[in-house]
């Protein structure tokens, strides 16, 4: 994460994390249900202090605490990554795609695609509708390429902190 030495913030505009905040995040990445008391014991803070720190991290948008499901077990039988090329600025298209319920991941990229978009659908018909009638229907979308997931081999959110 790049630092802006003028204001002490990281390049994303958020204040840099101290070692305690990083340790709290790592504890929650290992087990998102870990108690504040257990985290406090591991990082050397009281339960109340951990609760405040976690709330601050949530309020600042540094992290989220969510239940990650296997889409197949909750009725979403088709996932795909869609590469999108746009005419002009990709940010408005990224914003429009991010508003779609089926979209769970949107990144602006450098390379072959302007955007990469992960979509989670109930079935192939739903996937086709998303690509043809929702994504390609955006006027700035020039082209798409779909990468349909056949089998998920690894999905983890435990990359720690720097």
N, C-alpha and C positions, 0 to 999 in steps of 0.2 A: 504494500500500500504506500503510495507516494505521499510525502508530507509537504505541506505548504508552510515554509518557515516564517512567513509573514504573520500568520495568525495562529499557528500551532495546530491547525486542522489537517486532517488527511485530505487527499485530492478529491474525495467525494463530499467534502464540506462538513463531515461529522468530526467531532473531537476525537483525538487518538485515544485508544484504550490503554488503561494502565494494566499492570500484571495481574491484579486481583480480578478485574473485569474479564480478562482473558481466561483466567482459571475458572471463573464461574461459568463462562460460555463452554469451556471444555468439559466441565462436569455435566452440564445439561446436554451436550452433544452425546455423551456416553449414555445418559439416561434422562430423558426429558421429564420424567416423573420423580426424579430425585428430590427429596425433601430439602427445604431451606436449611433445616438443622444439619443434615448430612453435608450439604454443600459448605455451610459455615465451618463445620469441623475440618473439612478438607482444605479450606482457603484461609482459615484463621479469623473469621468474622462471626458475629452473633447472628442468630436466625433473623432478627429484625433488620440488621444491616444488609444481609443477603437479599431479603425481600425488597428492600429499597433499591438496591443495586440492580436486581433483575427488572423491576418495574421501570427504572430509568433506561436500561438497555432496550426494553420493549418500546417505551415512549419515543426514544430516539430513532427507532427503526433499525437498530443494529442487529437485532435478532427477532425471531418469531418462535413461539413454542406451539407446535401443531402435532396432530396425529398423522403420521404418514402411512397410507394404506397401500395395499397391493391392488391396483385398479381392477384386475380380473376378479378378485373376490367380492368386489362391491358393484359389479354389474357393468364395468367398462371394458369391453372385450377387444377394443382396438385403440392403439396408440400410434402416433406418428410424429416425426419431426418434419416440419415443412420449411424448406428454404424459400425465401421470398425475395424477389427483386422488385424494386419500386422505381417510379419516375420521380425525381426530385428528392426532397428531404424525407428520410425514412422515419423520423420521429413521430409525425402525426399518424402514420400507418401503424407503428409500434403501439401507440396509445390506443388506437381503435381496436387492434387485435387484443390488447391486454384487457379490454372491457368484456370480451366474450367469455362466457362461463366455461366453455370447453378448453380454453387456452390456459395452460398452467405455467408457461415459461415463454418469455419473449426477450431476445437479445438483439441489439444492433451490432452487426459484425463488420469486419473488414475481410475481403476475400471474394469468393464466388457468389455469395448472397449478401444482400443488405440486412436481412433479418433471418433469424432462426426462431421458429415457433413450434413448441410442443403442444399437441392437442390430444385430449383423451375423449374417446367416443364410445357409444354403446355398441356399435356394430359397423360393418362396412358401409351401409346406407347412410348412417349418421356421418361417417368420415367423408363420404362423397359429397354430402350436403354441405359440410363445413368448408371443404376445399372449393367446390364449384359455386356455391350460392352465397357464402359468407366471405371467405378470404379473397377469392378471385373477383368478387363483386365490388371490392373497394376500388374506386376509380384510379388510384395511384399505383395499384399492383400491376406490374408489367408481366411477371411470370412467377411460377412456383415449381418446386420439385419436391415430391413427397418421399419420405423414407419411412415405410411402415415397419413397426416393431414386430418381430416374430417371436422373440423370447428375451426376457429381461435377465441378464446374467449378474449384474451388480448395480446397486443403487445405495449410496451411503451419503451421510451428511456429517461425517466425523473427520473433517479435514483439519480440525484444530484451529489455532489462531497464530498470527505472526506478530 
